[in-house]
Amino acid sequence: MHLEPLLIVELAMLGLTTGFLAGLLGIGGGMLMVPFMTVILTAKGYPQNYTVKMAVATSLATICFTSLSSVRAHQKRGAVMWNVVRLLAPGILLGSLIGAQVAVALPGKVLSVLFAIFVAFSATQMFLDRKPQPSRTLPGGIGMFSMGGLIGMVSALVGAGGAFISVPFMTWCNVKIHHAVGTSAALGFPIALAGTLGYIWAGQGLPQMPPGSVGYLYLPGLLVISLASMSTAPLGARTAHRMDIRPLKKVFAFVLYILAAYFLLR
């Protein structure tokens, strides 16, 4: 399988950037990776019917690796709440598998508009730094399973690590922002794994797929982006722990606004 040098450089630069953002903001890089991967694959002349779904599937697969690198850095600082991960993970696995199947059938424009509205709402809540009620805490088992299902489904639909839902949700429930980001990084792995398997299954046997594809998963992109992103994710995590809480929220909200605007303009 031959890769053009320019394609390798483009994928590597994308991986370096998304890896740093994954560590800094816990977003898994997916919301940034999907639009740029779509542009790169379309420019290579691959069928437009497939490029967005390939970008989403490849983005999810890279998050499997990026999240492991990022969560290790957050764990060293005691910022991962494993009890929360255990409660959300079952719902996330189920939701991610379902979300991948829905994404294949759903019109892209409808998905983009819904995604943009939700992301903009999440960004506004975080940017305004709304203070939750002192008595508000994380819900019980059924509530956490349901929330995990929602996080998993929406994440698989758009190829993201779920932090754009899980971080606002946890901070709304009085979880400190650094713990919310660290825990969200750990949640990225089950989201990415289940979503990737769903896209591989849904893309089996399609004609005119690019060389190196397994279902909707583009293996050359996975390899190059993963190696690059894993090198910068720890740097992003270290940077996050050196920042004040309020500026970190502003950075997170600013990135979400940009992504919401992209999906609306698309």
C-alpha positions, 0 to 999 in steps of 0.5 A: 500500500503506497502512500504519497509523501504529501498525504503522510505530512497532512495526516501527521500534522492533523494528528499532532494538532488533535493529539494536543487538543485531546490532552488539553480539552479531553475532546479526543480530537474527533470534532476537529479531525472529521472535517479535515479528514473529509477535506483530505480524502475528498481531495484524493478523489475518493467517492464523496458518498464515503468520505465523511463516514470514513473520516468519522470511522477513522477519527473514532479509531484514532481516539482509541489510541489517543485516549489511552495516552491522554488518560495515562497523563491525567491519571498521574495527577489523580484526575480520573474518576474511575467510579464514574467511568464504570457507571457510564461505560455500559450505556456508552458501549451500547449507544456507540454501537447503535449510533454507528448504524444510525449514522450510516442511514442518516442524511449528513445535512440533518446530522450536521445541523443537529450537532451544531445546535447541541455543541453551541448550547454546550459551549454557551453553558460552559462559556457563561460558567453557570454555577450548578446548585450546591445540592446537585450531584451525579445521578444514580445507576439508571440515570448514568446508564441512560446518560452513557447511552446518549454520550455514546450514540451522539459521539459515534454519529459525529466521530468524537470522543464524547467530551463535548457532552460528558464534560458539561454534564459532569461540571453541571453535576458539581464535578471539578473541571480537571476531574471532568476532563480527565474522566472524559479522556477515559470514557473516550476509549469505550466510545471509540472502540464500539463506534469503530467496530460499528462502522467496520461492520456497516461498511463491509462489501461496499464497492470503490472503497480506497486501498487500505480500507476495512469497512469505513475505516481508513487504515493509513489514516489511522496509522499516521494520525495515531502515531502523531497524536499519541506524541502530543496528547501528554503535552496537552494534558500537562498544559491543562493541569498548569492552567487556571480553571476559568481560562480552560473553560473559555478555551473549551467553549471557544473550540466548540463554537468554531466547530458548531459554526463549521457544521452549520456552514457545511 
